[in-house]
Amino acid sequence: MNSNQTTTPYSLRELVIYFLKLGTWGFGGPVALAGYMHRDLVENKRWISEEDYKEGLALAQLAPGPLAAQLGIYMGYVHYRLAGATLAGLAFVLPSFLMVLGLGFLYVRLQGIPWMQAVFYGVGAAVIGIISTSAWKLTRKSIGNNTLLIVIYVIVAAYTVWQENENIWLFLGAGVLYWLIKAPPAKLSFRKAAALPKLLIHPVLLQITTVTSEKTLWQILLYFTKAGAFVFGSGLAIVPFLYGGVVKEYGWLNEQQFLDAVAVAMITPGPVVITVGFIGFLTAGFPGACVAAFATFFPCYLFTVLPAPYFRKYGKHPGIKAFVDGVTAAAIGAISGAVVVLARRSLTDVYTIGIALTTIVILWRFKKIPEPVIIAAGAAAGLLLKLALKP
């Protein structure tokens, strides 16, 4: 196994176990998951170097698909290449996929999950506290006192709050700007620099030669492949895209079912985009869930492992490193902006604000408390508050 800087050796089995645990207990969506990976893999275990993490975060932001899943796949690729990327990605996604399958089964049998909104009332507020803390630590660690990186960070954060989405051109622009200032073109081979964007933006289309007899499964496969291959940003960015197709275009779910699908994604651990499994289950049962999940995650897997060798080969070049630093600052700005966007939606009254602030204080003072304990406490608080406030 190759290692750089002062990283600690680890086995592929240890890596897979870590991602199984993260997929099982990692609440909070892409913002929190990116923070957990940095805290666990870079700071605590020291399996991954700071440079490798920044490269992975930059690649995850530049390539289409869910950020957290791509970052996890890249973390697996760093030392164990394709085997590590594949097994880390599967281990990360599998626990939450099984959970949404179980919830989908209950949802169909019970004709809806009325207690879900009550649970999310408290969980959503606790999650805001968790991701606020994660975003702050990530910002302090990666941005530091670099004035130009701070400017990039603030601009992208403000844009994310304003538009409530992420813009790929801002990430590219930030990378190019920082590259031009820190390592001007005279020091960089244009041939090498030009190859990188082509690899990142090259469209990956699944070549399917057999036509399934199930028209709906075929539609699910094609639609969710588009969702995985052409939606940029975090897993949350896929939600409006899914709404347009799942509710408006195909009519697979009604408005309430779609909102419940998003709530399921938020109250389950792992990547938020796993909501596609729940949607697939409601649309076409177990086969629909499997097809939707595969179609969504396979393109993002390809978009990570195909350019990864070039990131590994050229990532240490001053020009490429400067580009990655600029993109990383923009990515962390977008993550911080997403915290504000999510807070506006989840903190709807004095009680949810109180839960979020309490979570921040607890995490600040008692750093060893596991996030699942806080999530469970938030869920219990939400249920009790809903019962107490019931008219």
Buried (B, 14 or more C-beta within 10 A) or exposed (E): EEBEEEBEEBEBEEBBEBBBBBBBBBBBBBBBBBBBBBBBBBEEBBBBBBBBBBBBBBBBBBBBBBBBBBBBBBBBBBBBBEEBBBBBBBBBBBBBBBBBBEBBBEBEEEEEBEEBBBBBBBBBBBBBBBBBBBBBBBBEBBBEEBEBBBBBBBBBBBBBBEEBBBBBEBBBBBBBBBBBEBBEEEEBEEEBBEBBBEBBBEEBEBEEEEEBEBEBBBBBBEBBBBBBBEBBBBBBBBBEBBBEBBBEEBEBBEEEBBBBBBBBBBBBBBBBBBBBBBBBBBBBBEBBBBBBBBBBBBBBBBBBBBBBEBBBEBBEBEBBBBBBBBBBBBBBBBBBBBBBBBBEEBBEEEBBBBBBBBBBEBBEEEEEEEBEEBBBBBBEBBBEBBEEEEE
